[in-house]
């Protein structure tokens, strides 16, 4: 019985440490000079957004299609405006990170139709896309 409990504790500790390690690795992937594609979904009257679909189906599909050129992806869910009286400016924001602009262009281009075609499955919002270089 003691052996089983000890093994369970060791397994839980190993799982915890591996999760901590992957977070540290992910954070280090974003660095100066990388290209960040920011996809903003503005809020507004009648706008809808299915975060479950976006996070569990759309973004994994995008990651699969973009392959190794995609270095990191993140999702923000809007929860409040600047002040308590202001509406959420964006319902969601997605981020895609690449080493170079050409890596994004070469991987997104051939898959654009499939990626963009999936948008109506989770939102009625026309996303705004900003491509930038990480400066700091």
C-alpha positions as CSV (number, residue, x, y, z in Angstrom):
1,X,0.0,0.0,0.0
2,X,2.8,2.4,0.9
3,X,4.5,1.6,-2.3
4,X,1.4,2.4,-4.4
5,X,1.0,5.8,-2.6
6,X,4.7,6.6,-3.1
7,X,4.5,5.7,-6.8
8,X,1.3,7.9,-7.1
9,X,3.1,10.8,-5.5
10,X,6.2,10.4,-7.7
11,X,4.0,10.2,-10.8
12,X,2.1,13.4,-9.8
13,X,5.3,15.2,-9.1
14,X,6.8,14.2,-12.4
15,X,3.6,15.3,-14.2
16,X,3.7,18.7,-12.4
17,X,7.4,19.2,-13.2
18,X,6.9,18.3,-16.9
19,X,4.0,20.9,-17.1
20,X,6.2,23.5,-15.5
21,X,9.0,22.7,-17.9
22,X,6.8,23.0,-21.0
23,X,5.5,26.4,-19.8
24,X,9.1,27.6,-19.5
25,X,10.0,26.2,-22.9
26,X,6.9,27.9,-24.5
27,X,7.8,31.3,-22.9
28,X,11.3,31.1,-24.3
29,X,10.1,30.5,-27.8
30,X,8.9,34.1,-28.2
31,X,11.9,36.3,-28.8
32,X,13.0,39.5,-30.5
33,X,12.9,39.3,-34.3
34,X,10.1,36.7,-34.5
35,X,6.9,37.4,-36.4
36,X,3.7,37.5,-34.5
37,X,0.3,37.2,-36.3
38,X,-2.4,38.7,-34.1
39,X,-6.0,37.9,-35.0
40,X,-8.4,40.2,-33.2
41,X,-12.2,39.5,-32.9
42,X,-13.8,42.9,-32.2
43,X,-16.9,43.0,-29.9
44,X,-20.1,44.6,-31.1
45,X,-23.8,44.3,-31.1
46,X,-24.9,40.9,-32.4
47,X,-21.4,39.6,-32.4
48,X,-20.9,36.0,-31.3
49,X,-17.9,33.9,-30.6
50,X,-17.6,30.2,-29.6
51,X,-14.5,30.0,-27.5
52,X,-14.8,26.2,-27.0
53,X,-14.8,25.6,-30.8
54,X,-12.0,28.1,-31.4
55,X,-9.7,26.7,-28.7
56,X,-10.5,23.0,-29.2
57,X,-11.0,22.7,-32.9
58,X,-10.0,25.7,-34.9
59,X,-6.6,26.6,-33.4
60,X,-5.5,22.9,-33.3
61,X,-6.5,22.6,-37.0
62,X,-4.5,25.7,-37.8
63,X,-1.5,24.4,-35.9
64,X,-1.7,21.1,-37.7
65,X,-2.0,22.8,-41.1
66,X,0.9,25.3,-40.5
67,X,3.1,22.5,-39.2
68,X,6.7,23.1,-37.9
69,X,6.7,26.7,-39.2
70,X,4.4,27.6,-36.3
71,X,6.5,28.0,-33.2
72,X,3.9,29.0,-30.7
73,X,0.2,29.9,-30.4
74,X,-1.8,31.6,-27.7
75,X,-5.4,32.6,-27.2
76,X,-6.8,35.5,-25.1
77,X,-10.4,35.6,-24.0
78,X,-11.8,39.1,-23.5
79,X,-13.2,39.6,-20.0
80,X,-13.5,43.3,-19.4
81,X,-13.1,46.7,-20.9
82,X,-10.8,49.5,-19.6
83,X,-13.3,50.6,-17.0
84,X,-16.3,48.8,-15.5
85,X,-18.7,50.8,-17.7
86,X,-16.9,49.9,-21.0
87,X,-17.7,46.8,-23.1
88,X,-15.0,44.3,-23.9
89,X,-13.2,45.7,-27.0
90,X,-12.3,42.2,-28.3
91,X,-14.1,38.9,-27.6
92,X,-11.0,37.0,-28.4
93,X,-7.5,37.4,-29.7
94,X,-5.4,34.7,-31.2
95,X,-1.6,34.8,-31.6
96,X,0.6,32.8,-34.0
97,X,4.4,33.0,-33.8
98,X,6.9,32.3,-36.5
99,X,10.6,32.7,-36.9
100,X,10.3,34.7,-40.1
101,X,7.6,36.4,-42.2
102,X,8.3,34.0,-45.1
103,X,7.6,31.0,-42.8
104,X,4.1,32.4,-42.1
105,X,3.4,33.2,-45.7
106,X,4.7,29.9,-47.0
107,X,2.6,27.9,-44.5
108,X,-0.6,30.0,-44.4
109,X,-0.9,30.6,-48.1
110,X,-1.6,27.0,-49.2
111,X,-4.0,26.6,-46.3
112,X,-5.7,29.9,-46.3
113,X,-9.0,28.7,-47.8
114,X,-9.4,25.9,-45.3
115,X,-8.5,28.2,-42.3
116,X,-10.6,31.1,-43.4
117,X,-13.4,28.8,-44.4
118,X,-13.7,27.5,-40.8
119,X,-14.3,31.0,-39.3
120,X,-18.2,30.8,-39.6
121,X,-18.1,27.7,-37.4
122,X,-17.1,29.7,-34.4
123,X,-18.0,33.4,-35.0
124,X,-19.9,35.9,-37.2
125,X,-17.1,38.5,-36.7
126,X,-14.7,39.5,-39.5
127,X,-11.3,39.3,-37.8
128,X,-8.7,42.0,-37.9
129,X,-5.2,40.7,-38.6
130,X,-2.0,42.5,-37.5
131,X,1.4,41.0,-38.5
132,X,4.2,42.4,-36.5
133,X,7.8,41.8,-35.5
134,X,8.6,41.2,-31.9
135,X,10.7,44.1,-30.9
136,X,11.3,43.6,-27.2
